[in-house]
Amino acid sequence: MTPEQNKTAEKMTSVKAAWDKAPAGPKKDAALRHYEAAEKANTAKNEAETNKELDAASEKLS
């Protein structure tokens, strides 16, 4: 893995942990949609899209 891939993997873990701790509701639902899009982008090896979706998920949770 490249350093950027490691950073993205760490970010995905962090966002998932924050999502797990979040209370149920529309913000958590919206964050899940972004997280799932990030997983899909990560599978397609699209780092930029993955990070964009992870940032959006984090924003929804805050």
C-alpha positions as CSV (number, residue, x, y, z in Angstrom):
1,M,0.0,0.0,0.0
2,T,1.1,3.5,-0.7
3,P,1.2,6.1,2.1
4,E,-1.9,7.7,0.6
5,Q,-3.8,4.4,0.5
6,N,-2.8,3.8,4.2
7,K,-4.1,7.3,5.0
8,T,-7.4,6.6,3.2
9,A,-7.8,3.3,5.0
10,E,-7.2,5.0,8.4
11,K,-9.7,7.6,7.5
12,M,-12.3,5.0,6.5
13,T,-11.8,3.3,9.9
14,S,-12.1,6.6,11.7
15,V,-15.3,7.6,9.9
16,K,-16.8,4.1,10.5
17,A,-16.0,4.3,14.2
18,A,-17.7,7.8,14.4
19,W,-20.7,6.5,12.5
20,D,-21.0,3.5,14.9
21,K,-21.1,5.8,17.9
22,A,-23.5,8.3,16.4
23,P,-27.1,8.3,17.6
24,A,-29.8,7.1,15.2
25,G,-31.4,9.7,13.0
26,P,-31.3,11.5,9.7
27,K,-27.7,12.6,10.1
28,K,-26.5,9.0,10.7
29,D,-28.6,7.8,7.7
30,A,-27.0,10.5,5.4
31,A,-23.5,9.7,6.7
32,L,-24.1,6.0,5.9
33,R,-25.0,6.8,2.3
34,H,-21.7,8.8,1.9
35,Y,-19.8,6.0,3.7
36,E,-21.2,3.4,1.4
37,A,-20.3,5.6,-1.6
38,A,-16.8,5.8,-0.2
39,E,-16.5,2.1,0.1
40,K,-17.6,1.7,-3.6
41,A,-15.1,4.3,-4.7
42,N,-12.4,2.6,-2.7
43,T,-13.2,-0.7,-4.3
44,A,-12.8,1.0,-7.7
45,K,-9.5,2.4,-6.5
46,N,-10.7,6.0,-6.8
47,E,-8.8,7.7,-4.0
48,A,-10.1,11.2,-4.7
49,E,-13.8,10.1,-4.7
50,T,-13.2,8.0,-1.6
51,N,-11.8,10.9,0.3
52,K,-14.6,13.2,-0.9
53,E,-17.3,10.9,0.3
54,L,-15.5,10.3,3.6
55,D,-15.3,14.0,4.2
56,A,-19.0,14.3,3.4
57,A,-19.8,11.5,5.8
58,S,-17.8,13.2,8.6
59,E,-19.5,16.5,8.0
60,K,-23.0,14.8,8.3
61,L,-21.9,13.3,11.6
62,S,-20.7,16.6,13.1
